[in-house]
Amino acid sequence: MPWTRGREVVDRLLDNAELERVVPSEDLAARLMGDARTHLESAKMIRDLDPAGAYQLAYDAVRKTCSALLAVQGLRATTRGGHVAVQETVREQFGEVFAPFARMRRQRRDSEYPNLETPALGPDDAAHGVTLAEAIVDAAARLLESGELTPFR
């Protein structure tokens, strides 16, 4: 049975060329999930030494995890849609556990492109980012293991 939750958002993003259809791939999803788990372990190791770097890795873990879900569905963000399209798609389809992705994206952007008023990320920010990322990675792993995700039709 095809996944139907969030269909309107996915259809809109496809129509606006923010998402595109690709060949569904569980192999690519597994690779992305492996990368995400490695990023999380790396983030834990450097969160006190390099909080901004650790936060970036936690964010990348979330982004790759969410892209893994889309890979199984045969969906991928385009350059036009970017990270925002991935964020919108997973939140609408898979629920509130994916909501922190939006806040993490903004905080990561502010850290990567700061101005004089932008506070630097500290160890507590990095630890919080890792905690959020772990919850998202775990939720995505459960979805992938459930066998409920099918190509988006």
Steps between C-alpha positions, in 0.01 A plus 500: 500500500651839406588754767232772493575729795639833378407428137391859433836638610698245299286563192553877536876460539510272195289745297732787603811296409620513861489119511557259215425136442795261491537124502404380850802355679521318829875465439543877482283538810724256689810691389353832612396352835852365548643844429251654746601264779869567434438876508324464836787304651747758369288784640503339844879479493555869418204679659711655778803575283315629193133568580424661162656208316311252717173682433570495127556124517180450702311705242653303214394180677141626502511613138643171377255302711208689351644460151517124568124493559444683173738265315278204587205696364681589179517870588794741517530871562603710204742791519195726502341321796813417694494424869169681551319262263639199688399658830144576386453157347603298802312710751177483303533130428648365819402734781620719780812302588645656182397857594839586661659469155373853419650655812826312450518619139461862606750472785752325276454771236551773758816328620636451150414854384520711819486871549628695800172443689497123446597317819764231461388143560621351826532145633143507633370590153701216349377252761140607439548467124636149544203405719252630242686326219503169688121514542451569130744229390328249730153594371614470139663163568170373641316624190751336268486173693119500503481427127211748474685744273444437134576700187297820491224473243 
